[in-house]
Amino acid sequence: MGVLAEYAINQVLHFSHNDFLMAMRADLTPLLGNTGLWVVRNYRVRYAEEGDDDKKKRAMVVLEII
């Protein structure tokens, strides 16, 4: 789950729209649930504590998508 959350935060948000949709269907399906939400929320908190605003914003976008 953590690997998929990192992938979503760092890579998927940079894809073109079609690539993004394909990644959401194929690679990120396990994140689409309560456990995925919990993992991404933990990443958001960690990035906030580290002061990495860019990754914190990306994690928030992934949360909105899920």
N, C-alpha and C positions, 0 to 999 in steps of 0.2 A: 504494500500500500504506500509506504513511504517513497519508494522509487517512482511510482506512478504520480504521486503528488509533486515530487521534484520535477518530473518530466512535464507535468501540466504547467507548473509555475514558470519553469525556465525555458521550455521549448515550444509548447503548443501555442502560446499566445503570440509567437512570432510567425506562425504559418500564414499562408494565404487562406482565404475563407474556405475553399474546397478542401485543402489539406487539414484545416482545423476541424471541419465536420467529419472527415474520415477518421482523424485521431479520436474524436469524441465517440464515434461509433465503435471503433476497433480496439483502441488501446486503453481508453479511460472508463470503460463501463464499470469496472469494480469500484471506482470512486463515487459512482452515482448512488449513494446510499448514506445511511447514518455513520457508518465507519469511515467512509471517505470524507464526509463533512468534518468529523472529529479530527482526522489526520491533517486536513488542510487548515483547520482552525489552530491546531498546535503549531504548524509551520508559520502561520500569520503571527502568533504570539511570539515565537522565537525570533522572527525577523524584526518585530517591533522592539524586542529587548536588545537585539544587536544594533538597532538603529539603521537598518537597511530599508529605507522607505520605498524604493523601487520594487523590491521583492515582496514587501508587505502589501503594496497596492496590487501586485499581480496575484497574490494569494487571495485577496479580497475579491478580485474579478473571478477567479476560479470558484470561490464560494458562491458567488452570485449565479454562475453558470450551473453549478450543481444544484 
